[in-house]
Amino acid sequence: MIPNRESSATRPNADLRKARATLRLSNSAWLAEQGLREGVLLLGGASLLDFRLRVAQSALRGDLTPSYWSMCGLLVGDGSRFLSVPLSVPDPSSVPATNAVRDCAMADYDDPASWPNIAVVSFATDMGVVVEQAREVASRRSVVELPGLVLAWLGFGWGVTGQGNPLNESLGIPSAVFIETAHALAGVELTPGLASAASCPEAIWQAAKWWHQYYEEAPTIAIGTHSAGPMPPQGRYAIRQAKAQAGGSGS
């Protein structure tokens, strides 16, 4: 099991709001419709690899059902791009110089059949500071080594013999570890309910949904001149595939 603790909140975060989305509406169009340009991006995919990642996070859910989410990132610019650590690596030779971090185009994740679930949540009053720290993580492998996590999760996703769920070994999903590290460097604790280093999109989702009271009381931790200022999470989400399955959307 993955060590974690429950929030004392009795009601989910009212500032994390569900927004309607159909399979005819692309994810970029959904972001534009909601006016979302910054924050933590959560995506839930429908490929076999995404399915396995969603199932791997089920221990963090009270009902042990698969997570809605398989990947996360940090929106930048006008919201048409995001920083992340995808498990797909088109050019492996680029990994050493970038710490496996990629500047991703939202257009590549537009198809709601392939990426049915989407959310954007802000945990900081100044997301610009978080983005700045995220770019630092990409250039400083000494802060956190992300390529090793990519290898571990690819082994699990591909069903390599002897490769169990990396979360049980406190090896977080790379994109979530990246986002959590960037927030930590900006003075914001992203997953207060997680009692290990096994960060994952589901832990971020649970923080947004249930730990809002914690952020109301959380002090700002100044790290040098960089402090983003924690705030109760605010965001929007759309779930087109509530039950994880590979190859399509379902209810």
Secondary structure, DSSP 4 states (H G I P E B T S, - for coil): ---B---S-SS--TTEEE----TTS-HHHHHHHHT--SEEEEEE--SHHHHHHHHHTGGGSTT-PPPS-SEEEEEETTTTEEEE--S--S-GGGHHHHTT-EEEEGGGG--TTTS-EEEEEEEES-HHHHHHHHHHHHH-TTT--HHHHHHHHHHHHTT-TT---GGGGT---HHHHHHHHHHHHTT--S-TTB-SS---HHHHHHHHHH-HHHHHHPPP--BTTB---EEEEEEEEEES-SS--TTS---
